[in-house]
Amino acid sequence: MSKQIQAIRGMNDILPEATSHWQFIEKKFIECVTAYAYQEIRFPIVESTHLFKRSIGEVTDIVEKEMYTFSDLNGDSLTLRPEGTAGCVRACLQQGLLHNKTQKLWYCGPMFRHEKPQKGRYRQFQQFGIETFGFDGVAIELELIQICHELWDSLGLSGYIQLEINSIGTIEERNQHKTALIEYFTQYVDQLDDDSKRRLSKNPLRILDSKNKALKPLINKAPKLSDYLSVESKHHFESLCHGLEALNINYTINPYLVRGLDYYSHTVFEWTTQALGAQGTVCAGGRYDSLVEQLGGKPVPAMGLAMGMERILLMLQELDKLPGLSQDAIYIINLGETAQIQALKLAATLRKAYPSLQVEANCLDASFKSQFKKADKSGAVLALILGEDEVKSGTIGVKWLRKESEQLTLKQSELLAFLQDNLV
């Protein structure tokens, strides 16, 4: 007997009993961004490897260790997308969406990273993303944060997620800070872990974001980026803070919140939670004004965010915030070929008359007893019964499945009115 094929580690099946919860979160997200007049964009899961090397950078964990990269039959190097921003920018440039235009875009779909699977972090993971182009003030930054704030509220998570913000200034200001960081950490190089030693010369900002608790005392004494910000950068950040206060959105300034990529500038933010243990970041965003030019376009101010769907779902589960996702459903029990065909016709009529109803007609040659069991298991609230007698007399049996009641017999012509009065 051949060995049964298993799913790839870290790439999980989402079974029917769970998909309704995913659809609930997706629906809330789509409702929220649509209300803000954002439009959906869809771009390929597979891109040229060069796209991610140019955008994310070669000296990053993602490019060095986590990307799923392969050569196709033409010998081209392709990569499963590890994040959405680069692909979105590539699509906008290629399709001419940024020619003297502003864009407010959103997307949803799978991303891929070869990292150690753990709670809330998988090798194939679902991500919501928002990308905006052509907006250079703090208003768009406030709007993105406001969208998140409203989404958390609609999901019942507002009291469990905190906003952290920081300014990382311009690349020139960060270069001055980078020089100071290299000088500082070089004095303590023997105390650094291997990742931090590797980052020291090329990407020392990432040391500040280290999850190694043993490095925290050293990091806490490191030079602060805020000491190197210009008057303009400080004013930009102060305007953001004032705007958040005016919108009644609570925040914490986290001076160690950074991005390790040169195209980021000014505002960065994260929404974090204590409900998921070590995997505390639910959403992260920031301004990336240099990326469009870096990928071959004209300079365009840009701002975006991404949130992991798995972590949101985990939060809802941990906090018992998932709603009952029941839908009024009808199961049509039938016996015999003529009754089965009539049941299919009736089901089509009901779906057309009441689109909010879920209607399932039995398609098996089974006894009434086994069909009633299947109807009950399906979660239906009402069973309609069509047997030989009902077909001959033009009637239909009606039985409530979730409450005590006698079975009724109605004329088939009376059914729609009955459902209107009692179910729809």
C-alpha positions in Angstrom: 0.0 0.0 0.0 1.5 3.4 -1.0 2.1 6.0 1.7 -0.6 8.6 2.0 0.4 12.0 0.8 0.3 14.7 3.5 0.0 18.5 3.3 3.3 20.3 3.4 4.4 21.3 6.9 3.1 24.8 7.8 0.5 24.8 5.0 -2.8 23.9 6.5 -6.2 22.8 5.2 -9.2 25.0 6.2 -12.1 22.6 6.7 -15.8 23.4 6.0 -16.6 23.8 9.7 -14.0 26.6 10.0 -14.5 28.4 6.7 -17.6 30.3 8.0 -15.3 32.0 10.6 -12.8 33.0 7.9 -15.7 34.4 5.8 -16.9 36.3 8.8 -13.5 38.1 9.2 -13.2 38.7 5.4 -16.7 40.2 5.3 -15.9 42.6 8.1 -12.6 43.7 6.5 -14.2 44.2 3.1 -17.2 46.1 4.5 -14.7 48.4 6.4 -12.4 49.2 3.5 -15.3 49.5 1.0 -16.9 52.1 3.3 -13.7 54.1 2.9 -13.9 53.9 -0.9 -10.9 51.5 -1.2 -10.8 49.3 -4.3 -9.7 45.7 -4.6 -6.6 44.7 -6.6 -5.6 41.1 -7.4 -2.1 40.2 -8.5 -0.2 36.9 -9.1 1.0 34.6 -6.3 4.2 34.0 -8.3 6.5 36.9 -9.2 10.1 37.3 -10.5 12.5 36.7 -7.7 14.3 39.9 -8.7 11.2 41.9 -7.6 11.6 40.9 -4.0 15.4 41.2 -4.0 15.0 44.8 -5.2 12.2 45.7 -2.9 12.8 43.8 0.3 16.6 43.7 0.0 19.1 40.9 -0.1 20.3 41.4 3.5 17.0 40.4 5.1 15.8 37.2 6.7 13.0 37.0 4.2 15.2 37.0 1.1 18.1 35.1 2.7 16.2 32.3 4.5 12.4 32.4 4.0 11.5 32.7 0.3 10.1 29.8 -1.7 12.2 30.3 -4.9 12.5 28.0 -7.9 13.5 27.9 -11.5 10.7 27.4 -14.1 11.0 25.5 -17.3 12.5 28.5 -19.0 15.2 28.8 -16.4 13.7 32.0 -14.9 13.9 32.4 -11.1 10.4 32.7 -9.6 9.3 33.2 -6.1 6.0 32.6 -4.2 5.1 36.0 -2.8 6.3 36.4 0.8 4.4 39.7 1.2 2.0 41.8 -0.9 3.5 45.3 -1.2 6.1 44.6 -3.8 3.7 42.8 -6.1 1.1 45.5 -5.7 3.6 48.2 -6.7 4.8 46.2 -9.6 1.2 45.8 -10.8 0.5 49.5 -10.4 3.6 50.4 -12.4 3.0 47.9 -15.1 -0.6 48.8 -15.6 -0.2 52.5 -15.5 -2.2 53.1 -12.3 0.2 55.7 -10.9 0.3 58.2 -13.8 -0.8 61.4 -12.1 -3.3 59.5 -10.0 -4.0 58.7 -6.4 -4.9 55.1 -5.5 -6.4 53.5 -2.5 -6.2 49.7 -2.9 -6.7 46.6 -0.8 -6.1 42.9 -1.4 -6.5 39.6 0.4 -4.8 36.3 -0.2 -2.0 33.8 0.7 1.6 34.7 1.3 4.5 32.2 1.7 7.5 32.1 4.0 9.7 29.2 4.9 10.0 29.7 8.6 9.4 27.6 11.7 5.6 26.9 11.9 4.1 28.0 15.2 0.9 29.3 16.7 -0.4 32.1 14.4 2.6 31.8 12.1 2.5 29.4 9.1 4.4 28.9 5.9 1.3 29.6 3.9 -0.6 32.4 5.6 -3.5 34.6 4.7 -3.0 38.3 4.7 -5.1 41.4 4.3 -3.2 44.4 2.8 -3.9 48.0 2.1 -1.7 50.1 -0.2 -2.1 53.8 -1.0 -0.3 56.0 -3.5 0.0 59.7 -4.1 -0.8 61.0 -0.6 2.0 62.8 1.1 0.5 64.1 4.3 -0.4 62.7 7.7 -4.1 62.5 6.7 -3.6 59.1 4.9 -1.7 57.8 7.8 -4.5 58.7 10.2 -7.0 57.1 7.8 -5.2 53.8 7.7 -5.0 53.7 11.4 -8.6 54.7 11.7 -9.6 51.8 9.3 -7.9 49.4 11.7 -9.5 51.0 14.7 -13.0 50.5 13.2 -12.2 47.0 12.1 -11.2 46.0 15.7 -14.3 47.6 17.0 -16.5 45.7 14.5 -14.8 42.4 15.5 -15.2 43.1 19.3 -11.4 43.3 19.7 -10.9 47.0 20.6 -10.1 46.5 24.2 -7.5 43.8 23.4 -5.3 45.5 20.8 -2.9 48.5 21.4 -1.5 50.9 18.8 2.2 51.5 18.8 3.7 54.3 16.6 7.1 55.7 15.9 8.9 58.0 13.4 11.9 56.6 11.5 12.5 59.9 9.7 14.2 60.0 6.3 16.9 57.8 4.9 19.5 60.6 5.5 18.5 60.9 9.2 18.6 57.1 9.5 22.1 56.9 8.0 23.3 59.2 10.8 21.6 57.1 13.3 23.0 53.9 11.6 26.5 55.2 12.0 26.0 55.8 15.7 24.4 52.4 16.1 27.4 50.6 14.5 29.8 52.5 16.7 27.7 51.6 19.8 27.1 47.9 19.1 30.7 47.3 17.9 31.8 48.1 21.5 29.6 45.2 22.7 29.9 42.8 19.7 30.8 39.9 22.0 27.3 40.2 23.6 25.4 40.1 20.4 23.7 36.9 19.1 24.5 35.6 15.6 21.6 37.4 13.9 22.6 40.7 15.4 26.3 40.3 14.5 25.2 39.6 10.9 23.0 42.7 10.8 25.5 45.0 12.5 27.4 46.3 9.4 24.5 46.4 6.9 21.2 46.6 8.8 21.8 47.6 12.4 18.3 49.0 12.8 17.0 45.4 12.8 19.0 44.8 16.0 16.6 47.3 17.8 13.7 45.0 16.7 15.4 41.9 18.1 13.1 39.4 20.0 16.1 38.2 22.0 15.2 39.2 25.6 18.9 39.0 26.6 19.7 41.9 24.3 17.0 44.2 25.7 19.3 46.0 28.3 21.9 46.7 25.6 19.2 47.9 23.1 17.6 50.1 25.7 20.9 52.1 26.0 21.5 52.3 22.3 21.4 55.7 20.5 17.8 56.8 19.8 16.7 57.7 16.3 14.6 60.5 17.7 17.8 62.4 18.5 18.6 62.5 14.8 15.3 63.6 13.4 15.1 66.9 11.6 12.6 69.7 12.5 10.4 68.7 9.6 10.3 65.0 10.6 9.5 65.9 14.2 6.7 68.2 13.0 5.3 65.4 10.8 5.2 63.0 13.7 3.7 65.6 16.1 0.9 66.2 13.5 0.2 62.4 13.5 0.0 62.3 17.3 -2.3 65.4 17.4 -4.5 63.7 14.7 -4.8 60.5 16.7 -5.8 62.4 19.8 -8.4 64.3 17.8 -9.8 61.0 16.6 -9.8 59.6 20.1 -7.5 56.7 19.2 -5.1 55.8 22.0 -1.5 55.1 21.1 1.9 54.5 22.6 5.2 55.8 21.2 7.6 52.9 20.8 11.1 54.3 20.0 12.3 50.8 19.1 9.7 50.2 16.5 11.6 50.2 13.2 11.6 48.9 9.7 14.8 47.5 8.3 14.3 48.6 4.7 15.6 51.8 3.2 12.4 52.7 1.4 10.5 53.3 4.6 10.2 56.8 6.0 8.5 58.8 8.7 5.5 57.0 10.2 5.6 53.3 11.2 3.0 51.6 13.4 1.9 48.3 14.8 -1.2 47.0 16.4 -0.2 44.5 19.1 -2.0 42.3 21.7 -1.2 40.3 24.8 -3.8 37.7 24.0 -1.5 35.6 21.7 1.6 35.3 23.8 4.9 35.9 21.9 3.1 36.4 18.6 1.8 39.8 19.6 1.8 41.8 16.3 -1.6 41.6 14.6 -1.1 44.4 12.0 1.9 46.4 10.9 2.1 49.4 8.6 4.2 52.3 7.5 5.1 55.0 4.9 7.3 53.8 2.0 7.8 56.9 -0.2 10.9 55.5 -1.9 9.7 52.1 -3.1 8.0 53.1 -6.3 11.1 54.9 -7.5 13.2 51.9 -6.4 11.2 49.6 -8.6 11.6 51.8 -11.7 8.8 54.4 -11.4 8.7 58.1 -10.8 8.8 59.1 -7.1 5.3 58.6 -5.5 4.5 58.9 -1.8 3.0 55.6 -0.5 1.6 54.2 2.7 0.4 50.7 3.5 -0.4 48.0 6.1 -0.8 44.3 6.3 -2.6 42.1 8.9 -2.4 38.4 9.4 -5.8 36.7 9.2 -4.7 33.7 11.2 -3.8 35.9 14.2 -7.1 37.7 14.1 -8.9 34.4 14.0 -6.8 33.1 16.9 -7.6 36.3 18.9 -11.3 35.8 18.3 -11.1 32.2 19.4 -8.9 32.9 22.5 -11.3 35.6 23.6 -14.4 33.7 22.7 -15.5 36.5 20.3 -16.5 34.3 17.3 -20.2 34.8 16.8 -22.7 32.0 16.0 -22.6 31.9 12.3 -25.9 30.2 11.7 -28.0 30.9 8.6 -31.6 30.0 8.2 -31.6 26.8 6.3 -34.2 24.4 4.9 -33.6 20.7 4.1 -36.0 19.0 1.6 -36.6 15.4 2.4 -37.9 13.3 -0.5 -38.5 9.7 -1.4 -38.8 8.4 -5.0 -37.6 9.6 -8.4 -40.6 11.9 -9.1 -40.4 13.4 -5.6 -36.6 14.0 -5.9 -37.0 15.9 -9.2 -39.9 17.9 -7.7 -37.7 18.6 -4.6 -34.9 20.0 -6.9 -37.5 22.3 -8.6 -38.9 23.4 -5.3 -35.4 24.2 -4.0 -34.7 26.4 -7.0 -38.0 28.2 -6.5 -37.2 28.9 -2.8 -33.7 30.1 -3.5 -35.0 32.5 -6.1 -37.8 33.8 -3.9 -35.7 34.1 -0.7 -32.0 34.5 -1.5 -31.1 34.8 2.2 -32.3 31.2 2.7 -29.9 28.2 2.4 -31.8 25.4 0.8 -30.6 21.8 0.4 -32.5 19.0 -1.3 -31.7 15.4 -0.6 -29.9 13.8 -3.6 -29.4 10.3 -2.1 -31.6 7.2 -2.4 -32.2 6.9 1.4 -35.0 6.2 3.9 -37.0 9.0 5.5 -35.3 8.1 8.9 -31.8 8.6 7.5 -32.8 11.7 5.7 -34.2 13.2 8.9 -30.8 12.5 10.6 -29.0 14.2 7.8 -31.3 17.2 7.9 -30.8 17.5 11.7 -27.0 17.2 11.3 -27.0 19.8 8.5 -28.1 22.5 10.9 -31.3 23.2 9.1 -34.1 24.8 11.1 -36.9 23.4 8.9 -37.5 20.2 7.0 -39.9 20.0 4.0 -41.2 16.5 3.2 -42.1 15.2 -0.2 -43.2 11.6 -0.5 -45.4 9.8 -2.9 -48.6 10.9 -1.1 -47.5 14.5 -1.1 -46.6 14.4 -4.8 -50.1 12.9 -5.6 -52.0 15.4 -3.5 -50.0 18.5 -4.3 -49.1 19.0 -0.6 -45.9 19.2 1.4 -45.0 18.2 5.0 -43.4 20.9 7.2 -41.4 20.0 10.3 -39.5 22.4 12.6 -36.2 20.8 13.6 -35.0 23.2 16.4 -38.2 23.5 18.4 -41.0 21.2 19.6 -44.0 21.3 17.2 -46.3 19.0 15.3 -45.6 18.3 11.7 -47.9 20.3 9.4 -49.3 19.5 6.0 -49.7 22.5 3.6 -50.8 22.9 0.0 -47.6 23.5 -2.0 -49.2 26.8 -3.2 -49.3 27.9 0.4 -45.6 27.3 1.2 -44.1 30.6 0.1 -46.6 32.5 2.3 -45.9 30.2 5.2 -42.1 30.8 5.0 -42.7 34.6 4.7 -44.7 34.6 7.9 -42.6 32.2 9.9 -39.0 32.1 8.7 -37.8 34.8 6.3 
